[in-house]
């Protein structure tokens, strides 16, 4: 279970960080700098990223819903609160806040993508969302 979650979380983290991060190595900055000269490529890569987000967000909403997303956000917030209370992180640095937000977003997406696996391991119950019609 741990390895499967880490792979899905790494994929979500990759998607989020490729789209935007505080460095200059991201789609957002590349698109700003190349819109005039490479509009078709900017549009193509933007659509590829959009498809990735649709897959991740749709899976997240279908598996944990709004309440689950709220609970994961609350969990991430509580962890950040504990880390701040212990003095391990500071919310004074805007760049650090951006990294924290991006990692938190990818964690939420990773949990959403992995929830069926986590739930099955914890409860022994299988999630089945798609019902195929029977031929009569």
N, C-alpha and C positions, 0 to 999 in steps of 0.2 A: 504494500500500500504506500509506503513512504517514497519509494522510487518512482512510482506512477505519479504521485502528487508532485514530486520535485520536477519531473519532466514537463508536466502541464504548467506548473508555476514558471519554470524557465521559459517556456514558449510564450506565456503571457507577459513575462518581464521583457523578453526580446521584442515583442510587438509594441509594448508601451515605450521602451527606450529607443527603439528605432524611430518611432513617431516623433517623440520629443524628449529631450533631456537638457540639462544646463550647459552641456558642452556644445560645440559647433557641429558635432557629428550626429545629425538627426535629419529626418525628412522635412520637418517644418522649416529649418534654416536653409536646407538645400533647395526646397521649393521656392522660398523667398528670393534666393540668389539666382535661380535659374528659370524663373517663370517666363521671362522675356525670350530666352534663347532655347529652352527645351520644354515648351508647354505640353507637347504630347507625352513626353516621359514623366513629367510632373503629374499629369492627369492619370497616367497608367499606374504609377506607383501609389498615388493617392487612392485609386480604386482598389488596388490589391490590399492596402492597409485597411480600407473600409470593409472589405469582405472579411478580413481577419477579425476586426472588431465585431462585426455582425455575428460571426460564428461564436466568438467568445461570449458576447453579451446575451445572445439568444440562449445559449446553453446555461449560462449563469441564471438568467431569469426563470428558465424552465425548471432548473434543478432546485434552486433554493428560494426563488421568489423575492418579493420586496421585503418580507419579514426576515428571511435568511440573510439578505444583503445588509439589512439594518443591523442584524446581530453580528455579522462579521465586521462591519464598520465599527460597531461598539467595542468588539473585542480588540481590534487594531488600535482604537482610541485608548482603551484601558492599558494596553501594552505600552503605548507611547507615553501615557501619563506616568506609569511606573518607571520607565526609563528616564523620563525627565525628573521625576522625584528623586531618583538615585543619583542624578547628576551625570548620567551617561550621554544624554543628548541635550541640545539647547535649541530653542525655537527662535533665537535671535537672528540666525543666519538664513537669508532667503534661499540661497542655493541648497543648503541642507534640508530646508523645508520642502523644496521641490523634489529632491531625491526621496525623501520620506514619503511624500504623496504618491510619487510614481511607483515606489515599491509597494505601498499599501494598496494601490489600485490593482497592481499585478497580482497581489496576494488574494484579493477579492475575486478576481477573474479565475485564478488557479483553483480556489476553493469551489467556485461555481462549476468549473469544468470537471472537478474530481469528486463532487459530492455524492454521486451515485455509487462510486467505488467505496468511498469512506462509509456511507450509510450501509451498504451491503456487508462490509467487513464488521461493522459494529453491531448490526441488528440481525444479520443473516437474511434480510429481506431484499428481494430484487426489485428495482424500479423498472416499470414498463410503461412508457408514454405513448408509443406508437402502436396502434392496433391495426393489424392487417385484415382486410375484409375476407371473409370466407367465401369460397365459391360453392354455390348451391346448385 
